[in-house]
Amino acid sequence: MAINNNDRSTSGTVQRPACPDGGWGWMVVFGSFMIHVIADGIIYSFGLFYYEFAKHFDESKTATSMDRLLAH
């Protein structure tokens, strides 16, 4: 596929199409990534805090793990 002469500017370089959103699409991608990192990090690291929760609240394993069930 050859480049059409109409695709070139007067200086001879190929013009890049402009972003229709002004580049904000990458900010949306980054924001979505950070939300998943934070939310999934909290949910999947619950096992690290389980022992401290059980000791602090002095409850059974069922009652202590109930907040994990409700969080997910």
N, CA, C and O atoms as CSV, one atom per row, in Angstrom:
chain,resi,resn,atom,element,x,y,z
A,1,MET,N,N,0.847,-1.165,0.000
A,1,MET,CA,C,0.000,0.000,0.000
A,1,MET,C,C,0.893,1.228,0.000
A,1,MET,O,O,1.698,1.408,0.913
A,2,ALA,N,N,0.764,2.041,-0.974
A,2,ALA,CA,C,1.587,3.235,-1.110
A,2,ALA,C,C,0.931,4.409,-0.400
A,2,ALA,O,O,-0.290,4.471,-0.254
A,3,ILE,N,N,1.770,5.332,0.037
A,3,ILE,CA,C,1.265,6.545,0.677
A,3,ILE,C,C,0.799,7.496,-0.407
A,3,ILE,O,O,1.527,7.779,-1.358
A,4,ASN,N,N,-0.387,7.971,-0.260
A,4,ASN,CA,C,-0.960,8.901,-1.216
A,4,ASN,C,C,-0.319,10.270,-1.023
A,4,ASN,O,O,-0.018,10.658,0.105
A,5,ASN,N,N,-0.112,10.991,-2.093
A,5,ASN,CA,C,0.483,12.330,-2.000
A,5,ASN,C,C,-0.395,13.285,-1.209
A,5,ASN,O,O,0.106,14.271,-0.668
A,6,ASN,N,N,-1.684,13.020,-1.128
A,6,ASN,CA,C,-2.580,13.893,-0.369
A,6,ASN,C,C,-2.371,13.746,1.136
A,6,ASN,O,O,-2.788,14.616,1.902
A,7,ASP,N,N,-1.720,12.637,1.579
A,7,ASP,CA,C,-1.472,12.408,2.999
A,7,ASP,C,C,-0.268,13.182,3.510
A,7,ASP,O,O,-0.024,13.196,4.716
A,8,ARG,N,N,0.470,13.807,2.660
A,8,ARG,CA,C,1.686,14.514,3.058
A,8,ARG,C,C,1.425,16.018,3.136
A,8,ARG,O,O,0.646,16.575,2.364
A,9,SER,N,N,2.092,16.645,4.078
A,9,SER,CA,C,1.977,18.096,4.178
A,9,SER,C,C,2.925,18.725,3.164
A,9,SER,O,O,3.614,18.018,2.429
A,10,THR,N,N,2.957,20.014,3.127
A,10,THR,CA,C,3.807,20.698,2.154
A,10,THR,C,C,5.288,20.522,2.458
A,10,THR,O,O,6.110,20.672,1.554
A,11,SER,N,N,5.659,20.210,3.694
A,11,SER,CA,C,7.072,20.031,4.027
A,11,SER,C,C,7.558,18.621,3.717
A,11,SER,O,O,8.755,18.358,3.832
A,12,GLY,N,N,6.675,17.706,3.329
A,12,GLY,CA,C,7.076,16.361,2.957
A,12,GLY,C,C,6.975,15.350,4.077
A,12,GLY,O,O,7.330,14.189,3.872
A,13,THR,N,N,6.509,15.733,5.246
A,13,THR,CA,C,6.362,14.785,6.349
A,13,THR,C,C,4.917,14.320,6.438
A,13,THR,O,O,3.996,15.031,6.036
A,14,VAL,N,N,4.734,13.134,6.964
A,14,VAL,CA,C,3.391,12.583,7.124
A,14,VAL,C,C,2.763,13.194,8.370
A,14,VAL,O,O,3.384,13.222,9.433
A,15,GLN,N,N,1.543,13.679,8.241
A,15,GLN,CA,C,0.846,14.294,9.372
A,15,GLN,C,C,0.227,13.210,10.247
A,15,GLN,O,O,-0.360,12.252,9.744
A,16,ARG,N,N,0.366,13.372,11.559
A,16,ARG,CA,C,-0.252,12.451,12.502
A,16,ARG,C,C,-1.667,12.913,12.792
A,16,ARG,O,O,-1.912,14.113,12.922
A,17,PRO,N,N,-2.603,11.977,12.894
A,17,PRO,CA,C,-3.971,12.388,13.237
A,17,PRO,C,C,-4.036,12.878,14.683
A,17,PRO,O,O,-3.324,12.377,15.553
A,18,ALA,N,N,-4.882,13.842,14.921
A,18,ALA,CA,C,-5.035,14.399,16.269
A,18,ALA,C,C,-5.862,13.447,17.129
A,18,ALA,O,O,-6.748,12.754,16.630
A,19,CYS,N,N,-5.562,13.422,18.420
A,19,CYS,CA,C,-6.342,12.600,19.357
A,19,CYS,C,C,-7.712,13.241,19.534
A,19,CYS,O,O,-7.794,14.429,19.844
A,20,PRO,N,N,-8.780,12.489,19.345
A,20,PRO,CA,C,-10.104,13.092,19.484
A,20,PRO,C,C,-10.435,13.490,20.921
A,20,PRO,O,O,-11.274,14.363,21.143
A,21,ASP,N,N,-9.780,12.857,21.899
A,21,ASP,CA,C,-10.059,13.178,23.296
A,21,ASP,C,C,-9.009,14.098,23.892
A,21,ASP,O,O,-9.070,14.412,25.080
A,22,GLY,N,N,-8.059,14.530,23.101
A,22,GLY,CA,C,-7.020,15.424,23.598
A,22,GLY,C,C,-5.968,14.721,24.435
A,22,GLY,O,O,-5.176,15.392,25.097
A,23,GLY,N,N,-5.928,13.403,24.433
A,23,GLY,CA,C,-4.951,12.656,25.209
A,23,GLY,C,C,-5.445,12.206,26.567
A,23,GLY,O,O,-4.693,11.573,27.307
A,24,TRP,N,N,-6.690,12.512,26.923
A,24,TRP,CA,C,-7.223,12.140,28.235
A,24,TRP,C,C,-7.524,10.654,28.342
A,24,TRP,O,O,-7.722,10.151,29.448
A,25,GLY,N,N,-7.562,9.946,27.238
A,25,GLY,CA,C,-7.813,8.505,27.275
A,25,GLY,C,C,-6.770,7.770,28.094
A,25,GLY,O,O,-7.094,6.804,28.785
A,26,TRP,N,N,-5.501,8.221,28.026
A,26,TRP,CA,C,-4.436,7.587,28.800
A,26,TRP,C,C,-4.596,7.856,30.289
A,26,TRP,O,O,-4.207,7.027,31.111
A,27,MET,N,N,-5.162,9.001,30.645
A,27,MET,CA,C,-5.420,9.279,32.060
A,27,MET,C,C,-6.524,8.358,32.593
A,27,MET,O,O,-6.472,7.922,33.743
A,28,VAL,N,N,-7.509,8.070,31.761
A,28,VAL,CA,C,-8.574,7.147,32.151
A,28,VAL,C,C,-8.002,5.746,32.348
A,28,VAL,O,O,-8.355,5.058,33.305
A,29,VAL,N,N,-7.120,5.324,31.444
A,29,VAL,CA,C,-6.482,4.012,31.570
A,29,VAL,C,C,-5.653,3.949,32.850
A,29,VAL,O,O,-5.726,2.964,33.585
A,30,PHE,N,N,-4.874,4.982,33.120
A,30,PHE,CA,C,-4.044,5.010,34.325
A,30,PHE,C,C,-4.898,5.014,35.590
A,30,PHE,O,O,-4.595,4.300,36.546
A,31,GLY,N,N,-5.962,5.813,35.599
A,31,GLY,CA,C,-6.855,5.862,36.756
A,31,GLY,C,C,-7.522,4.520,37.015
A,31,GLY,O,O,-7.633,4.091,38.163
A,32,SER,N,N,-7.964,3.861,35.958
A,32,SER,CA,C,-8.570,2.542,36.100
A,32,SER,C,C,-7.563,1.531,36.630
A,32,SER,O,O,-7.901,0.702,37.474
A,33,PHE,N,N,-6.338,1.595,36.144
A,33,PHE,CA,C,-5.290,0.697,36.619
A,33,PHE,C,C,-5.027,0.908,38.107
A,33,PHE,O,O,-4.899,-0.061,38.855
A,34,MET,N,N,-4.946,2.159,38.540
A,34,MET,CA,C,-4.669,2.443,39.946
A,34,MET,C,C,-5.819,2.000,40.849
A,34,MET,O,O,-5.582,1.520,41.958
A,35,ILE,N,N,-7.051,2.153,40.392
A,35,ILE,CA,C,-8.195,1.688,41.176
A,35,ILE,C,C,-8.112,0.180,41.385
A,35,ILE,O,O,-8.358,-0.315,42.484
A,36,HIS,N,N,-7.766,-0.541,40.332
A,36,HIS,CA,C,-7.654,-2.000,40.455
A,36,HIS,C,C,-6.479,-2.398,41.337
A,36,HIS,O,O,-6.583,-3.354,42.105
A,37,VAL,N,N,-5.374,-1.688,41.241
A,37,VAL,CA,C,-4.217,-2.003,42.086
A,37,VAL,C,C,-4.572,-1.824,43.558
A,37,VAL,O,O,-4.261,-2.684,44.383
A,38,ILE,N,N,-5.215,-0.719,43.886
A,38,ILE,CA,C,-5.547,-0.438,45.285
A,38,ILE,C,C,-6.639,-1.379,45.796
A,38,ILE,O,O,-6.484,-1.988,46.855
A,39,ALA,N,N,-7.739,-1.501,45.053
A,39,ALA,CA,C,-8.856,-2.331,45.516
A,39,ALA,C,C,-8.467,-3.804,45.590
A,39,ALA,O,O,-8.738,-4.464,46.594
A,40,ASP,N,N,-7.842,-4.321,44.553
A,40,ASP,CA,C,-7.446,-5.732,44.572
A,40,ASP,C,C,-6.328,-5.976,45.568
A,40,ASP,O,O,-6.247,-7.055,46.154
A,41,GLY,N,N,-5.477,-5.002,45.764
A,41,GLY,CA,C,-4.415,-5.158,46.754
A,41,GLY,C,C,-4.964,-5.300,48.156
A,41,GLY,O,O,-4.457,-6.097,48.945
A,42,ILE,N,N,-5.992,-4.541,48.472
A,42,ILE,CA,C,-6.614,-4.638,49.796
A,42,ILE,C,C,-7.328,-5.976,49.952
A,42,ILE,O,O,-7.206,-6.632,50.986
A,43,ILE,N,N,-8.066,-6.374,48.932
A,43,ILE,CA,C,-8.840,-7.615,49.022
A,43,ILE,C,C,-7.927,-8.832,49.103
A,43,ILE,O,O,-8.148,-9.719,49.928
A,44,TYR,N,N,-6.903,-8.883,48.253
A,44,TYR,CA,C,-6.059,-10.079,48.200
A,44,TYR,C,C,-4.996,-10.119,49.295
A,44,TYR,O,O,-4.343,-11.147,49.467
A,45,SER,N,N,-4.808,-9.047,50.028
A,45,SER,CA,C,-3.845,-9.077,51.131
A,45,SER,C,C,-4.528,-9.307,52.480
A,45,SER,O,O,-3.894,-9.160,53.525
A,46,PHE,N,N,-5.797,-9.662,52.468
A,46,PHE,CA,C,-6.533,-9.869,53.712
A,46,PHE,C,C,-5.899,-10.950,54.572
A,46,PHE,O,O,-5.920,-10.854,55.799
A,47,GLY,N,N,-5.342,-11.966,53.955
A,47,GLY,CA,C,-4.728,-13.051,54.712
A,47,GLY,C,C,-3.582,-12.586,55.591
A,47,GLY,O,O,-3.301,-13.200,56.619
A,48,LEU,N,N,-2.921,-11.511,55.200
A,48,LEU,CA,C,-1.831,-10.973,56.011
A,48,LEU,C,C,-2.341,-10.346,57.306
A,48,LEU,O,O,-1.644,-10.358,58.320
A,49,PHE,N,N,-3.539,-9.807,57.271
A,49,PHE,CA,C,-4.101,-9.116,58.424
A,49,PHE,C,C,-5.047,-9.985,59.245
A,49,PHE,O,O,-5.479,-9.580,60.325
A,50,TYR,N,N,-5.369,-11.163,58.749
A,50,TYR,CA,C,-6.373,-12.006,59.402
A,50,TYR,C,C,-5.999,-12.332,60.846
A,50,TYR,O,O,-6.836,-12.222,61.741
A,51,TYR,N,N,-4.780,-12.722,61.071
A,51,TYR,CA,C,-4.356,-13.106,62.420
A,51,TYR,C,C,-4.504,-11.935,63.393
A,51,TYR,O,O,-4.978,-12.112,64.515
A,52,GLU,N,N,-4.100,-10.744,62.961
A,52,GLU,CA,C,-4.215,-9.564,63.830
A,52,GLU,C,C,-5.677,-9.207,64.094
A,52,GLU,O,O,-6.027,-8.826,65.211
A,53,PHE,N,N,-6.533,-9.328,63.077
A,53,PHE,CA,C,-7.962,-9.078,63.288
A,53,PHE,C,C,-8.540,-10.063,64.299
A,53,PHE,O,O,-9.283,-9.668,65.197
A,54,ALA,N,N,-8.204,-11.333,64.157
A,54,ALA,CA,C,-8.729,-12.359,65.063
A,54,ALA,C,C,-8.258,-12.111,66.487
A,54,ALA,O,O,-9.019,-12.287,67.438
A,55,LYS,N,N,-7.011,-11.707,66.632
A,55,LYS,CA,C,-6.475,-11.448,67.969
A,55,LYS,C,C,-7.083,-10.175,68.569
A,55,LYS,O,O,-7.401,-10.141,69.757
A,56,HIS,N,N,-7.242,-9.140,67.757
A,56,HIS,CA,C,-7.759,-7.861,68.246
A,56,HIS,C,C,-9.232,-7.964,68.656
A,56,HIS,O,O,-9.612,-7.475,69.720
A,57,PHE,N,N,-10.054,-8.589,67.828
A,57,PHE,CA,C,-11.485,-8.663,68.100
A,57,PHE,C,C,-11.862,-9.856,68.967
A,57,PHE,O,O,-12.992,-9.922,69.452
A,58,ASP,N,N,-10.960,-10.788,69.174
A,58,ASP,CA,C,-11.176,-11.964,70.014
A,58,ASP,C,C,-12.470,-12.682,69.630
A,58,ASP,O,O,-13.323,-12.964,70.471
A,59,GLU,N,N,-12.585,-12.967,68.339
A,59,GLU,CA,C,-13.770,-13.639,67.800
A,59,GLU,C,C,-13.372,-14.970,67.174
A,59,GLU,O,O,-12.190,-15.288,67.045
A,60,SER,N,N,-14.384,-15.737,66.791
A,60,SER,CA,C,-14.131,-17.019,66.134
A,60,SER,C,C,-13.620,-16.785,64.712
A,60,SER,O,O,-13.656,-15.667,64.198
A,61,LYS,N,N,-13.148,-17.859,64.094
A,61,LYS,CA,C,-12.660,-17.750,62.718
A,61,LYS,C,C,-13.785,-17.360,61.765
A,61,LYS,O,O,-13.566,-16.618,60.808
A,62,THR,N,N,-14.977,-17.859,62.027
A,62,THR,CA,C,-16.118,-17.545,61.172
A,62,THR,C,C,-16.464,-16.066,61.242
A,62,THR,O,O,-16.646,-15.422,60.208
A,63,ALA,N,N,-16.554,-15.530,62.429
A,63,ALA,CA,C,-16.906,-14.119,62.589
A,63,ALA,C,C,-15.809,-13.207,62.056
A,63,ALA,O,O,-16.098,-12.157,61.482
A,64,THR,N,N,-14.561,-13.598,62.242
A,64,THR,CA,C,-13.459,-12.767,61.770
A,64,THR,C,C,-13.377,-12.757,60.252
A,64,THR,O,O,-13.052,-11.730,59.657
A,65,SER,N,N,-13.665,-13.873,59.626
A,65,SER,CA,C,-13.571,-13.930,58.167
A,65,SER,C,C,-14.821,-13.399,57.482
A,65,SER,O,O,-14.849,-13.300,56.255
A,66,MET,N,N,-15.849,-13.058,58.237
A,66,MET,CA,C,-17.085,-12.559,57.645
A,66,MET,C,C,-16.881,-11.223,56.929
A,66,MET,O,O,-17.517,-10.979,55.904
A,67,ASP,N,N,-16.019,-10.364,57.437
A,67,ASP,CA,C,-15.799,-9.083,56.757
A,67,ASP,C,C,-15.119,-9.290,55.412
A,67,ASP,O,O,-15.328,-8.494,54.495
A,68,ARG,N,N,-14.325,-10.320,55.272
A,68,ARG,CA,C,-13.721,-10.645,53.969
A,68,ARG,C,C,-14.800,-11.062,52.982
A,68,ARG,O,O,-14.758,-10.691,51.808
A,69,LEU,N,N,-15.765,-11.833,53.464
A,69,LEU,CA,C,-16.868,-12.272,52.617
A,69,LEU,C,C,-17.700,-11.078,52.156
A,69,LEU,O,O,-18.091,-11.003,50.992
A,70,LEU,N,N,-17.967,-10.155,53.059
A,70,LEU,CA,C,-18.775,-8.990,52.719
A,70,LEU,C,C,-18.016,-7.990,51.858
A,70,LEU,O,O,-18.633,-7.258,51.085
A,71,ALA,N,N,-16.697,-7.944,51.974
A,71,ALA,CA,C,-15.904,-7.002,51.185
A,71,ALA,C,C,-15.802,-7.427,49.733
A,71,ALA,O,O,-15.653,-6.591,48.841
A,72,HIS,N,N,-15.882,-8.708,49.503
A,72,HIS,CA,C,-15.727,-9.197,48.135
A,72,HIS,C,C,-17.075,-9.259,47.514
A,72,HIS,O,O,-17.202,-9.646,46.352
